[in-house]
Amino acid sequence: MSGEPLVGLIVPARAGAVPPEGARLYPTGVRYVATGLGLERLTPEGYDGVIDRAGQLAGALAAEGADAVALMGTSLSFYRGYAFNEQLKATMREASGLPVTTMSTGVVEGLRAVGARRLAVVTAYIDEVNARLRRFLVDSGFEVLALQGLGIDVVGQARQVSPATLIELGQRAFAEAAGADGILISCGGLQTLDVTVPLERACGVPVVSSTPAAFWAAVRLVGLSGAAPGYGRLFELAAPAPSAATAS
């Protein structure tokens, strides 16, 4: 067990728990350790209050023996734009000396991997955060054809949203997005592992969501392929993992 690579996770909630999706996707071959930022509200003001700690926490995870570090928070990493997400990774990389990723980077890499460019988007967010996500996606090379948000701004509430609600919302967004070739579900708090496959079957396009995509990106930094059959098109892929030298 001790020979398995260790992925360090910077999670939004103060408790610093490892999201359960990691063990479901990758029950063997990798271990996780987590530390919490203490985020309370899914608002720009809430993000501003904690995001400057990301570098410090990345360094602390490196000191605990992590082999790579991932920031687990989509809106935390996209809310100031594409350039900020890139700078955030640079800060974490410098502080830790390790390959790093963010949840927003995982989403972007996942969408590109499945060939999705014209998107129907479902989120947990309020309108202001949705507007910032739309801008981030456009700056990352995607088209946002439709967006449905749940108006949640309190950390933890997103986990109460049922799979049935997310499937219904995803179908509604896809129906509004004529010509969409992919669906994005954005917010690390939304539980989507049991949503992806039914939604892909219903709509006929790949579905990428925040926490699964972040784990996919993170384990690839430590040498895994990211494949996890049974969890949707992204996890059927067996693309080569990026090397530490090229990881971003």
Backbone bond lengths (Angstrom), bond angles and torsions (degrees), N, CA, C in turn:
res aa  C-N    CA-C-N  psi(-1)  N-CA   C-N-CA  omega(-1)  CA-C   N-CA-C  phi
1 M - - - 1.469 - - 1.524 110.20 -
2 S 1.359 116.38 -40.51 1.451 119.22 -176.34 1.517 112.46 -67.95
3 G 1.346 117.83 -16.89 1.448 120.19 178.87 1.506 114.08 -81.07
4 E 1.334 118.17 -8.88 1.455 121.03 179.47 1.521 110.27 -75.03
5 P 1.349 118.45 142.72 1.466 120.23 178.92 1.518 111.38 -62.66
6 L 1.327 115.29 151.83 1.457 122.49 -177.45 1.519 109.38 -112.96
7 V 1.330 116.45 121.56 1.459 122.51 176.74 1.522 108.75 -100.46
8 G 1.320 116.65 124.30 1.455 121.56 176.23 1.511 111.16 -90.31
9 L 1.306 116.61 132.85 1.465 122.89 -176.29 1.522 109.99 -117.67
10 I 1.329 116.40 127.72 1.460 122.05 169.73 1.516 106.44 -98.10
11 V 1.329 117.52 108.80 1.460 121.88 -173.94 1.528 109.68 -105.15
12 P 1.336 117.60 154.50 1.470 119.91 -176.31 1.524 114.20 -64.38
13 A 1.333 118.22 -45.02 1.462 121.14 -172.40 1.527 111.95 -71.78
14 R 1.300 115.95 147.58 1.463 121.43 -177.12 1.522 112.24 -61.26
15 A 1.331 117.71 -32.45 1.465 120.83 -175.45 1.528 112.65 -62.06
16 G 1.321 117.63 -27.26 1.452 120.14 175.79 1.514 114.48 70.39
17 A 1.322 117.89 35.33 1.462 121.34 179.22 1.525 110.75 -84.07
18 V 1.332 115.88 146.10 1.466 120.95 174.89 1.524 108.42 -72.14
19 P 1.344 119.11 125.63 1.464 120.15 177.67 1.526 110.92 -58.36
20 P 1.335 118.36 137.14 1.467 121.47 -174.54 1.524 113.87 -65.64
21 E 1.330 117.56 -18.57 1.460 120.06 179.91 1.523 112.03 -59.43
22 G 1.331 117.61 -30.30 1.457 120.42 -178.01 1.510 112.90 -60.73
23 A 1.333 116.29 -47.22 1.460 120.19 -179.27 1.520 112.13 -69.22
24 R 1.329 117.51 -30.87 1.462 119.51 177.93 1.524 111.24 -70.57
25 L 1.334 116.24 -42.94 1.459 119.79 -179.02 1.525 112.19 -71.57
26 Y 1.327 115.88 -42.79 1.467 121.40 -172.70 1.525 109.11 -133.15
27 P 1.326 117.82 76.42 1.467 120.98 -176.49 1.521 113.74 -68.82
28 T 1.314 117.90 -18.81 1.450 121.78 177.83 1.530 109.53 -136.49
29 G 1.314 115.73 163.46 1.455 120.69 173.15 1.508 115.72 91.62
30 V 1.333 117.93 -7.73 1.464 121.27 -178.75 1.521 108.74 -158.33
31 R 1.325 115.62 150.00 1.466 121.97 175.30 1.517 108.86 -121.53
32 Y 1.329 116.35 164.54 1.461 121.02 -178.43 1.522 110.50 -133.69
33 V 1.309 114.94 149.25 1.458 122.43 168.23 1.522 106.58 -137.22
34 A 1.334 116.95 141.56 1.471 119.87 -173.75 1.518 111.09 -130.18
35 T 1.325 114.16 152.95 1.461 122.20 171.97 1.521 107.85 -138.92
36 G 1.339 117.54 149.40 1.461 121.16 -171.72 1.513 114.67 -106.60
37 L 1.332 115.46 144.16 1.462 122.32 178.30 1.527 113.07 -81.59
38 G 1.321 117.43 -28.29 1.458 120.27 -176.51 1.519 114.03 89.17
39 L 1.330 117.80 23.67 1.469 121.13 178.10 1.521 110.08 -67.63
40 E 1.343 116.13 137.34 1.456 120.85 179.46 1.521 113.24 -117.13
41 R 1.349 117.43 -33.12 1.456 119.96 -177.29 1.517 110.57 -125.86
42 L 1.333 115.96 139.24 1.464 122.17 178.18 1.525 109.00 -87.21
43 T 1.325 114.40 66.72 1.457 122.46 -179.65 1.526 107.74 -137.98
44 P 1.330 117.85 158.01 1.471 118.85 176.40 1.521 113.06 -54.12
45 E 1.325 116.85 -37.80 1.463 119.87 179.56 1.524 110.88 -66.68
46 G 1.334 115.77 -38.74 1.456 119.26 177.31 1.518 111.89 -64.15
47 Y 1.330 116.56 -43.12 1.469 120.35 179.20 1.529 110.70 -64.24
48 D 1.341 116.34 -41.78 1.466 120.61 -179.54 1.526 111.51 -57.60
49 G 1.329 116.61 -31.26 1.454 120.59 -175.85 1.518 114.66 -74.36
50 V 1.335 117.60 -14.71 1.473 118.98 -174.32 1.517 114.52 -128.65
51 I 1.327 118.53 -20.81 1.462 120.03 -166.77 1.519 112.65 -66.19
52 D 1.331 118.30 -26.81 1.462 120.19 -178.74 1.524 112.63 -68.53
53 R 1.320 117.64 -8.91 1.467 121.16 177.74 1.523 112.51 -86.69
54 A 1.325 118.53 -4.72 1.464 120.66 -173.17 1.526 112.09 -60.61
55 G 1.320 117.38 -42.57 1.451 119.99 179.38 1.516 112.07 -63.59
56 Q 1.326 116.64 -46.55 1.464 121.57 178.53 1.530 111.12 -57.37
57 L 1.322 116.71 -44.76 1.464 120.25 -178.19 1.522 111.70 -70.84
58 A 1.329 117.10 -33.07 1.465 119.11 174.92 1.524 110.29 -62.34
59 G 1.327 116.57 -42.23 1.453 120.40 177.41 1.517 112.04 -62.88
60 A 1.337 116.64 -39.29 1.457 120.51 179.26 1.526 111.24 -65.50
61 L 1.324 117.17 -38.45 1.467 120.42 178.08 1.528 111.10 -66.89
62 A 1.325 116.45 -37.37 1.462 119.60 175.22 1.526 110.30 -61.25
63 A 1.333 116.60 -40.50 1.462 120.50 179.47 1.522 111.86 -65.75
64 E 1.336 117.44 -24.52 1.461 121.75 177.02 1.528 112.41 -82.93
65 G 1.331 116.51 -2.74 1.451 119.61 176.29 1.511 115.40 103.40
66 A 1.329 117.67 10.97 1.465 119.83 179.11 1.528 110.79 -63.13
67 D 1.328 115.31 146.57 1.465 122.21 177.21 1.519 111.94 -98.37
68 A 1.319 118.07 -14.08 1.460 125.13 176.20 1.515 107.11 -160.85
69 V 1.336 116.16 160.55 1.467 120.94 -177.75 1.516 109.63 -131.43
70 A 1.333 116.16 136.74 1.464 121.92 176.53 1.519 109.71 -127.43
71 L 1.332 116.40 132.72 1.461 121.95 171.96 1.515 108.01 -87.36
72 M 1.334 116.42 114.01 1.463 121.97 -175.17 1.523 109.82 -95.64
73 G 1.306 115.82 84.32 1.457 121.34 177.13 1.509 107.73 -175.06
74 T 1.327 116.98 109.45 1.457 118.66 -176.06 1.522 110.89 -67.14
75 S 1.315 117.06 -56.16 1.462 119.52 -176.51 1.520 111.71 -66.21
76 L 1.325 117.52 -28.93 1.458 121.08 175.05 1.523 112.15 -57.96
77 S 1.328 115.91 -34.00 1.459 119.62 -174.75 1.524 113.87 -99.98
78 F 1.340 118.64 -18.22 1.473 118.35 178.40 1.521 113.96 -101.87
79 Y 1.340 118.56 -11.17 1.467 119.02 -165.27 1.525 113.51 -67.34
80 R 1.327 117.83 -23.25 1.462 119.73 175.74 1.527 112.41 -101.43
81 G 1.328 117.62 7.51 1.450 120.48 173.48 1.520 114.81 106.19
82 Y 1.326 113.60 173.87 1.463 121.63 -176.50 1.528 111.55 -60.02
83 A 1.326 117.95 -47.09 1.458 120.85 -177.10 1.529 111.06 -63.98
84 F 1.325 117.11 -35.93 1.457 119.68 178.92 1.516 111.14 -65.78
85 N 1.328 117.85 -40.70 1.465 120.06 177.27 1.523 110.88 -59.40
86 E 1.331 116.58 -40.57 1.465 119.90 178.16 1.531 110.70 -66.16
87 Q 1.324 117.29 -41.33 1.461 120.65 178.43 1.522 111.69 -66.70
88 L 1.326 115.92 -37.04 1.462 120.62 178.38 1.531 110.28 -60.26
89 K 1.324 116.36 -43.22 1.473 119.74 177.20 1.528 110.83 -64.18
90 A 1.319 117.37 -40.07 1.457 120.20 179.02 1.532 110.49 -62.34
91 T 1.325 117.03 -41.31 1.457 121.54 178.76 1.525 110.79 -63.01
92 M 1.328 116.89 -46.04 1.457 121.42 179.61 1.531 111.03 -64.41
93 R 1.321 115.67 -40.01 1.464 120.24 -179.38 1.525 110.86 -65.27
94 E 1.315 116.07 -42.67 1.465 119.99 -179.86 1.525 111.26 -66.41
95 A 1.330 116.35 -39.78 1.462 120.16 -178.05 1.519 112.87 -71.25
96 S 1.328 116.80 -30.44 1.463 120.84 -173.98 1.520 114.39 -103.58
97 G 1.340 116.63 -26.14 1.450 120.37 -172.69 1.517 112.99 70.24
98 L 1.330 117.26 21.08 1.455 122.50 -174.15 1.527 111.30 -123.32
99 P 1.354 117.62 160.77 1.466 119.14 167.87 1.523 109.46 -64.60
100 V 1.334 116.39 141.74 1.466 120.81 -174.54 1.522 109.99 -136.50
101 T 1.321 113.96 162.42 1.458 120.67 172.00 1.525 107.84 -151.08
102 T 1.324 115.99 170.95 1.458 122.16 171.98 1.517 108.30 -128.00
103 M 1.314 115.54 165.74 1.456 119.50 178.57 1.525 110.82 -62.99
104 S 1.335 117.47 -37.80 1.462 119.71 178.15 1.526 111.18 -64.52
105 T 1.333 117.07 -39.82 1.459 120.09 176.45 1.521 110.36 -64.70
106 G 1.325 118.13 -40.15 1.459 121.01 177.23 1.518 111.99 -60.23
107 V 1.330 116.57 -41.69 1.460 120.69 177.86 1.530 110.99 -62.63
108 V 1.327 116.38 -47.38 1.464 120.50 -179.39 1.529 110.64 -62.00
109 E 1.330 117.13 -46.68 1.457 120.44 -179.84 1.529 111.06 -65.10
110 G 1.332 117.22 -37.31 1.456 120.36 178.19 1.514 112.43 -65.80
111 L 1.339 116.91 -44.16 1.465 120.35 178.15 1.525 110.86 -61.55
112 R 1.326 116.47 -42.13 1.463 119.46 178.76 1.520 111.03 -65.82
113 A 1.325 117.22 -37.69 1.461 120.71 -177.52 1.527 112.32 -64.34
114 V 1.337 117.02 -34.63 1.463 120.15 179.94 1.524 112.15 -92.41
115 G 1.329 117.43 1.91 1.459 121.09 176.22 1.514 114.97 78.32
116 A 1.326 117.07 22.65 1.471 120.36 179.92 1.521 109.77 -91.20
117 R 1.333 116.11 131.09 1.468 120.95 179.04 1.516 112.12 -131.37
118 R 1.329 117.32 -34.05 1.462 122.44 -179.38 1.528 107.63 -104.52
119 L 1.330 116.52 111.99 1.457 120.15 -160.96 1.519 114.48 -112.62
120 A 1.332 113.87 143.15 1.457 122.99 159.25 1.519 105.88 -101.47
121 V 1.324 117.45 129.99 1.468 121.56 -170.34 1.524 110.23 -121.77
122 V 1.321 114.96 135.64 1.464 123.08 174.08 1.521 107.30 -122.13
123 T 1.327 117.62 134.84 1.461 120.41 -179.30 1.523 110.91 -138.34
124 A 1.335 114.21 168.15 1.456 120.55 171.60 1.520 112.22 -90.52
125 Y 1.325 119.18 -4.62 1.456 123.25 -158.68 1.530 115.53 -86.71
126 I 1.343 112.23 166.08 1.460 121.25 169.29 1.539 109.11 -77.91
127 D 1.324 116.26 169.32 1.463 120.65 -173.21 1.526 113.08 -59.62
128 E 1.331 118.05 -41.54 1.465 119.88 -177.60 1.526 111.27 -62.47
129 V 1.320 116.79 -41.72 1.462 120.34 179.40 1.528 110.01 -70.14
130 N 1.324 117.48 -37.23 1.462 120.40 175.23 1.524 111.58 -58.76
131 A 1.321 116.99 -41.15 1.465 120.66 179.34 1.524 110.61 -62.89
132 R 1.307 116.50 -38.03 1.465 119.79 179.20 1.528 111.16 -71.24
133 L 1.316 116.83 -36.07 1.461 119.65 175.25 1.517 110.59 -63.83
134 R 1.306 117.36 -44.83 1.462 120.43 179.24 1.534 110.45 -57.09
135 R 1.313 116.81 -44.82 1.460 121.08 179.45 1.530 110.99 -62.87
136 F 1.324 116.81 -43.29 1.464 121.00 179.21 1.529 110.86 -61.66
137 L 1.313 117.17 -43.65 1.460 120.28 -179.11 1.530 111.43 -65.76
138 V 1.314 116.57 -42.40 1.466 119.95 177.88 1.526 109.94 -61.86
139 D 1.320 117.14 -44.28 1.462 120.92 179.45 1.527 111.68 -66.73
140 S 1.322 116.86 -20.22 1.460 121.44 177.88 1.526 112.33 -90.41
141 G 1.344 116.97 0.21 1.453 120.45 174.53 1.509 116.14 101.49
142 F 1.341 117.85 14.96 1.457 121.10 -178.74 1.538 110.72 -109.95
143 E 1.325 115.47 160.57 1.462 122.13 170.63 1.519 108.42 -106.85
144 V 1.323 117.40 131.92 1.459 122.13 176.68 1.519 107.56 -102.24
145 L 1.322 116.55 106.89 1.462 121.49 -175.13 1.522 112.50 -89.83
146 A 1.318 117.01 -26.51 1.465 121.38 177.46 1.516 107.90 -157.73
147 L 1.344 116.11 148.63 1.461 120.30 -179.58 1.518 109.05 -143.63
148 Q 1.331 116.52 127.58 1.460 123.38 176.86 1.515 108.53 -120.28
149 G 1.350 117.76 124.35 1.458 121.86 179.36 1.515 111.77 -117.09
150 L 1.336 115.89 156.27 1.456 121.90 -177.87 1.531 112.93 -98.57
151 G 1.329 118.79 -6.98 1.449 121.70 175.80 1.519 114.94 72.26
152 I 1.343 117.72 25.62 1.468 121.59 -178.69 1.527 109.52 -89.15
153 D 1.343 116.27 134.13 1.466 119.04 177.98 1.517 112.94 -130.67
154 V 1.325 119.01 7.72 1.460 122.65 179.55 1.524 108.76 -111.23
155 V 1.334 116.35 126.31 1.459 120.71 179.28 1.527 109.92 -59.90
156 G 1.318 117.01 132.64 1.459 122.51 179.60 1.514 113.80 103.61
157 Q 1.329 117.60 -27.41 1.468 119.51 -177.51 1.522 112.71 -69.23
158 A 1.321 117.13 -29.53 1.463 119.74 -177.20 1.517 111.88 -62.14
159 R 1.321 117.44 -29.67 1.462 120.18 -179.23 1.525 112.51 -69.55
160 Q 1.316 117.51 -10.66 1.456 120.94 178.09 1.531 112.45 -87.65
161 V 1.340 116.96 -6.97 1.463 120.51 -179.53 1.530 108.78 -75.76
162 S 1.316 117.05 129.02 1.462 121.07 -174.44 1.524 111.61 -77.48
163 P 1.340 117.01 154.17 1.467 119.86 173.43 1.523 112.25 -55.83
164 A 1.328 117.77 -38.95 1.464 120.51 -179.39 1.525 111.17 -61.35
165 T 1.320 116.71 -40.29 1.464 120.48 178.14 1.518 110.83 -63.59
166 L 1.332 117.10 -42.63 1.462 120.29 -179.60 1.520 111.94 -67.55
167 I 1.310 117.07 -38.48 1.468 119.91 177.66 1.525 110.16 -64.12
168 E 1.328 116.11 -44.23 1.471 119.96 179.26 1.528 110.73 -62.95
169 L 1.335 116.60 -43.50 1.458 120.53 -179.55 1.524 110.70 -66.19
170 G 1.328 116.72 -39.34 1.459 120.28 178.11 1.519 111.82 -63.46
171 Q 1.322 117.18 -41.94 1.465 120.65 178.37 1.522 110.98 -65.39
172 R 1.340 116.33 -37.80 1.458 119.86 179.80 1.535 110.62 -66.53
173 A 1.335 115.99 -44.27 1.465 119.26 178.74 1.520 110.96 -63.81
174 F 1.328 116.80 -41.29 1.461 120.48 -179.93 1.528 110.97 -64.48
175 A 1.339 117.21 -38.35 1.463 120.59 178.99 1.521 111.11 -64.63
176 E 1.320 117.48 -30.07 1.463 121.37 179.66 1.527 112.41 -81.76
177 A 1.323 116.53 -16.58 1.467 121.40 -171.63 1.521 110.36 -103.73
178 A 1.312 116.46 75.75 1.464 120.19 -178.56 1.522 110.46 -58.30
179 G 1.322 116.11 125.42 1.453 120.67 179.10 1.513 114.90 88.02
180 A 1.324 118.35 5.72 1.466 120.74 179.43 1.522 110.05 -64.72
181 D 1.345 115.36 139.90 1.462 119.66 177.21 1.519 111.55 -116.46
182 G 1.329 117.13 14.34 1.451 120.90 175.65 1.511 110.83 -170.57
183 I 1.336 115.41 158.46 1.459 122.57 177.27 1.520 107.89 -121.69
184 L 1.326 116.34 132.97 1.453 122.84 174.28 1.516 109.14 -112.88
185 I 1.333 116.89 131.01 1.462 122.71 171.55 1.519 106.55 -112.52
186 S 1.325 116.68 111.92 1.457 121.37 -171.65 1.520 112.16 -110.97
187 C 1.298 115.72 123.23 1.458 129.06 170.92 1.519 106.93 146.30
188 G 1.331 115.27 121.06 1.452 119.18 -178.00 1.508 114.09 -64.88
189 G 1.334 117.70 -18.15 1.451 120.12 179.49 1.517 114.59 -80.08
190 L 1.328 117.24 -19.52 1.462 120.36 -179.91 1.521 109.78 -73.41
191 Q 1.314 116.41 133.79 1.465 121.63 179.98 1.524 108.92 -90.55
192 T 1.319 115.83 109.72 1.465 120.00 -167.91 1.527 114.96 -120.48
193 L 1.331 119.04 -2.97 1.463 118.86 -175.89 1.526 112.73 -61.62
194 D 1.330 117.17 -29.59 1.463 120.20 179.12 1.525 112.50 -96.53
195 V 1.331 115.87 8.47 1.460 122.16 -179.96 1.520 111.71 -103.71
196 T 1.327 116.72 -34.29 1.464 121.57 -169.18 1.516 112.73 -58.54
197 V 1.326 117.40 -54.60 1.469 120.11 -174.90 1.529 111.55 -64.08
198 P 1.349 120.42 -48.34 1.472 118.69 177.48 1.525 113.04 -59.05
199 L 1.321 117.26 -38.24 1.461 120.22 -179.03 1.527 110.62 -71.05
200 E 1.310 117.98 -38.08 1.465 120.51 175.57 1.523 110.78 -62.77
201 R 1.318 117.12 -40.16 1.471 120.61 179.06 1.525 110.60 -66.93
202 A 1.317 117.40 -40.24 1.459 121.12 -176.90 1.517 112.02 -70.06
203 C 1.340 117.13 -36.30 1.470 121.01 -172.27 1.520 113.58 -105.91
204 G 1.322 117.68 -18.80 1.459 120.45 177.08 1.513 115.19 76.79
205 V 1.347 117.64 16.54 1.466 121.43 178.11 1.527 108.49 -131.52
206 P 1.332 118.19 159.80 1.460 119.84 178.63 1.526 112.27 -68.65
207 V 1.325 114.83 149.36 1.459 122.49 178.32 1.523 108.05 -120.34
208 V 1.320 116.04 128.25 1.467 122.35 175.84 1.519 107.47 -119.80
209 S 1.330 116.69 135.58 1.461 120.01 179.15 1.517 110.42 -134.04
210 S 1.318 115.89 161.88 1.460 122.59 -163.27 1.526 115.00 -60.42
211 T 1.334 117.68 -62.38 1.461 118.68 -172.63 1.522 112.24 -67.13
212 P 1.334 119.78 -45.76 1.463 118.06 175.86 1.527 113.05 -58.07
213 A 1.333 117.45 -42.16 1.463 119.92 -179.99 1.519 111.19 -64.82
214 A 1.332 117.59 -36.05 1.461 120.26 178.62 1.519 111.22 -66.28
215 F 1.326 117.47 -42.59 1.465 119.51 176.65 1.530 110.77 -64.65
216 W 1.328 116.79 -40.60 1.473 121.17 177.18 1.522 110.26 -57.29
217 A 1.327 116.86 -46.50 1.458 120.29 179.79 1.524 111.88 -67.55
218 A 1.334 116.49 -39.08 1.460 120.43 -175.92 1.523 112.23 -68.21
219 V 1.327 117.59 -44.95 1.470 118.62 -177.11 1.521 111.09 -69.63
220 R 1.327 116.98 -26.27 1.460 119.49 176.11 1.534 111.60 -66.94
221 L 1.312 116.74 -24.91 1.464 120.13 177.29 1.521 112.52 -69.33
222 V 1.336 116.95 -22.02 1.465 120.00 -178.71 1.529 111.77 -109.11
223 G 1.342 116.61 17.75 1.451 120.39 169.62 1.507 117.37 103.55
224 L 1.342 118.72 -3.08 1.458 120.26 176.46 1.526 109.58 -82.18
225 S 1.332 116.51 158.68 1.465 120.09 179.27 1.516 112.37 -77.65
226 G 1.338 116.91 -23.51 1.458 121.21 -174.16 1.513 113.45 92.25
227 A 1.327 117.53 -7.92 1.467 120.48 -178.95 1.524 110.88 -66.74
228 A 1.338 115.78 137.17 1.460 122.81 176.62 1.532 106.94 -153.51
229 P 1.332 117.35 77.14 1.469 120.93 -174.07 1.521 112.75 -54.26
230 G 1.333 114.81 141.27 1.451 121.53 179.34 1.511 113.88 103.97
231 Y 1.338 117.11 -4.43 1.461 120.44 -176.86 1.525 113.20 -117.33
232 G 1.324 117.43 18.83 1.454 120.05 175.27 1.513 112.97 113.09
233 R 1.330 114.66 173.90 1.464 120.91 -170.79 1.520 112.97 -61.64
234 L 1.334 117.90 -39.29 1.454 119.69 -179.73 1.524 110.81 -57.33
235 F 1.316 116.40 -38.20 1.453 120.87 -174.10 1.527 113.22 -88.41
236 E 1.326 116.32 0.24 1.461 120.52 170.32 1.523 111.02 -85.47
237 L 1.323 116.86 -14.71 1.458 121.26 -178.54 1.521 109.91 -74.87
238 A 1.308 115.37 152.77 1.457 121.01 175.84 1.518 108.80 -131.14
239 A 1.312 116.45 47.02 1.463 121.40 -179.39 1.516 109.69 -66.98
240 P 1.327 118.09 148.57 1.467 120.44 178.71 1.521 111.06 -59.69
241 A 1.323 115.65 142.98 1.456 120.04 176.02 1.521 109.89 -72.78
242 P 1.345 116.82 144.75 1.471 119.28 176.87 1.513 110.45 -68.16
243 S 1.309 117.23 148.85 1.455 120.22 176.39 1.514 110.14 -79.33
244 A 1.328 116.49 161.40 1.464 120.18 179.27 1.513 111.19 -60.50
245 A 1.323 116.21 -29.70 1.465 119.62 -177.41 1.515 112.51 -71.21
246 T 1.347 116.10 -28.82 1.458 119.50 -176.70 1.521 112.97 -105.69
247 A 1.328 118.98 -6.92 1.450 121.50 -176.38 1.516 110.48 -63.00
248 S 1.327 114.79 139.10 1.453 119.76 178.85 1.511 111.69 -122.28
